[in-house]
């Protein structure tokens, strides 16, 4: 299969990516902060699955041109680490998760966690652990993964 016909490539860029971009635009216009958190988390997971399958891929110029520049997998992993830390900071920020402008996310809207941002936060911690485990070279990631795991469980000891 050519790259743009491979199921994961298509899922990431066409299914998830296009819907994500539309959702973000609509949510920002309405002042919602909960929808973008979930959307960014799904995009992060999809980015990891796609770069693990294909290596280099468009990220910084995706959706800006018909022939987007490919970013290196190393750059993509660095971006994912920054993105996951930003997501976790926002999931832990009551002003973001408890924004009065947010509307309730129903089971029909979110078939994974029914809009429960605490569960999405836990899932994001798991994504961070996966990113750290796959980061190359990965021999220096044990302590980071352990802190991430303990943070998810609310533990402070290593």
ZIMO-V93696 format. One record per run of one state. SS is the DSSP state (h for helix, s for strand, l for the rest). FROM is the first residue (numbers start at 1). LEN is the number of residues. If there is no record, write none. Layout:
ss = {SS & SS}
from = {FROM & FROM}
len = {LEN & LEN}
This chain:
ss = {l & h & l & h & l & h & l & s & l & s & l & h & l & h & l & h & l & h & l}
from = {1 & 3 & 6 & 7 & 31 & 34 & 55 & 57 & 59 & 70 & 72 & 73 & 92 & 94 & 98 & 117 & 135 & 142 & 154}
len = {2 & 3 & 1 & 24 & 3 & 21 & 2 & 2 & 11 & 2 & 1 & 19 & 2 & 4 & 19 & 18 & 7 & 12 & 5}
